[in-house]
Amino acid sequence: MGSQNNDPSVAGSSQGEPPLFCAPAQYAIAIPPSLLSSSNPCHQSADEGTCLFWVAGLSRLLRHLMHQVPPAEKYEYQAEVSRLMDLIVNSLYSNKDVFLRELISNASDALDKLRFLSVTEPDLLKDAFDLDIRIQTDKDNGIITITDTGIGMTRQELLDCLGTIAQSGTAKFLKAMKESKDAGAESNLIGQFGVGFYSAFLVSERVEVSTKSPKSDKQYVWESEANSSSYTIREETDPSKLIPRGTRLTLYLKRDDKGFAHPERIQKLVQNYSLFVSFPIYTWQEKGYTKEVEVDEDPAEAKKDDQDEKTEKKKKTKTVVEKYWDWELTNETQPIWLRNPKEVSTEEYNEFYKKTFNEYLEPLASSHFTTEGEVEFRSVLYVPSIAPTGKDDIINPKTKNIRLYVKRVFISDDFDGELFPRYLSFIKGVVDSNDLPLNVSREILQESRIVRIMRKRLVRKAFDMILGITMSENRDDYARFWENFGKHLKLGCIEDRENHKRIAPLLRFFSSQSEEDTISLDEYVENMKPDQKDIYYIASDSVTSAKNAPFLEKLVEKDVEVLFLVDPIDEVAIQNLKSYKEKNFVDISKEDLDLGDKNEEKDKEIKQEFGQTCEWIKKRLG
């Protein structure tokens, strides 16, 4: 047997032959003697040391390989399409009315895409049809037809957009625009999630989409039924159903939802959700005009007229209403908040307020503004003339006073403090933004940093608007505001410490020197004595009882003004404010009232003289 190589890191021949195996020392293990016998192949080809390290290393390697984690297998998620469709239709949307909003938004996007693409491809508009949306109903058969003259779809686009759930054609189009450096060129595009189309099944048992793209010579029809996991696509061959360009969506309504096919209901839904969509929306409406028609005479009267030859005979007529059907423009394409405030008159603002919120009185104030920066939005806010539920009713946190629009499409007016705090729930107005985070159904405003920034700016503008009323030449304007909404601002002192500096100047109170008219804290401070350090108040149930309070006598003698807090919420509000312009609020009914006239030396003498007597009386009286 040859010489043994004692280097544990190399197991090979000592004559310079290539090593049989390279292994660190930790791979060495005990080898049975049988492995080193002359019949073992290892012994025949190498010396004993080489064989030892070779076998030991191999054993360690095999053991290591046996403990390796097997490779993971990758799978794609699977979905039961019918169940997924049921979730989209019945779980995303809480209100069936929104189906029309979603479908009109899709039609608007199709028109926007055509308008954008026609800039570089003028041939797309060669047919020169007006860009509009038309909605026709058949109330007898429960059918709604929505037609747009937009970009339409090819067969492949039907497969991609309607055949693939949650794939948004609009989102894909916007992505392509960004990649081509045209981002922002069409900010009116509405779609985001690719599920709005399926809201049609909220009310429909069958949906048919007939579409013609200017890029294709053929018109295709996509059709599917509610609760179905499949759809069909075919070429349209009926000449009477061919359209030059765009998409015609036909909804065959469910039995319980055929009420949506009434023209008046469709008109109401359009005006509620899609009143300010960029393109004109026409609805098929019954109209009428009056005309005079002749009336057949009664035979008895005709005979009487014949006998009286002197009577001049006149033909009898009656007024009837002649009815007919025609297209009627249902929306306004230019919302007031998108116009330049300098070009909008006060009358227009007031008319918009009355129409939008069903009010008959003009608002006390309005504010039209645009904010830019981290969050961009436009808004028109109003202060109503009177409290809608009466001035004595405490604040209702849930109101429908703020109408939220995203890209001019109405989203919701059902808020619970997301855009305005509870105490400003009386503010009415509209807010329109392109940046708001919404859930997939576009019904719920998601809590986010953007919403918090928007809320802060809306609150600031509301305070500016109210402050403007205080500066009105007509002092009665703010008196009317305070009578209706004073409690709201007092509640703000309790709930919103962050805005104390904005709320405090708006507060009004009666006082010992103003029992008929309320005064502001600024007016009180101006009337303070030169050496007066605090703002004095007394809480009572009426001005009369406050005026007759014994605590007031000493301050009246010194001609020091005292605020009368006669509303139960007043004292809590003042205690939360604590101070105003570095002057503390002091309750005159509390002990140790300091009016700044105390003589400390005299007080000390009195305490020394009568101290023992007072202690004796306290002990005797228990």
NORURMO-V346917 format. One line per field, one symbol per residue. phi: phi as a letter, one per 30 degrees, with the letter a starting at -180 (. if undefined). burial: 1 if it has 24 or more other ideal C-beta (glycine too) atoms within 12 Angstrom, else 0. A space follows every 50 residues. Layout:
phi=???
burial=???
This chain:
phi=.ddddddddbbaddcideddacbdddddbdceeddcddddedddcadddd deddddddddddddddcdddddccbcdcbdeddddddddccdccbdeded eddddddddddddddddddcbeddcddhdddabbbbbbddcibbbcbbcd dibddddddddcdcdiccdddddddddddciceidbdddcdbcibeedde ddbccbbbccbbcddbdcccbcbacdiccbbbbbddcdedcdbdajbccc ccddedcdddddedddddddddcbdcddcdcccdbdbabcacbdcddded dddddddcdddddcddbbcbcccacadbdcccdbddddddedccdddddd ddddddchcccdddabbcabcbjdbcacabcbcddbddcjdddddcdcbc dccccbhicdcabcbbjdcbdedcdddclbbbbccddcdedhcbdddadd ddddedddddddddddddddcddcdddddddddcbeddddddddcbddce dddedcdbbdbdcbdccdbcdddddddddecdcbccbbcacadddddcdd ddedddedhcdbdccccededddddddiabhicddbdddddhdccicdcd dddddddddcdddddddddddi
burial=00001000011100000001101000100010000100000110011111 11111111100000000000000000000000001001100110111111 11111111111111111100000110000011111110000111111111 11111011001110111111001100100000000101111111111111 11111111111111000111111101000010100100000010111111 11110010011110111011111111111111111000000000000000 00000000000000000000000000011111101111000000000011 01100110000111111110100010111111111011000000100010 11111111111110101111111111111111111111011111100001 10111111111111111011000000010111011111111111110011 01111111111110000111101110010001011111110010011010 11001000011111111011101101100100101111000000000000 0000000000000000000000
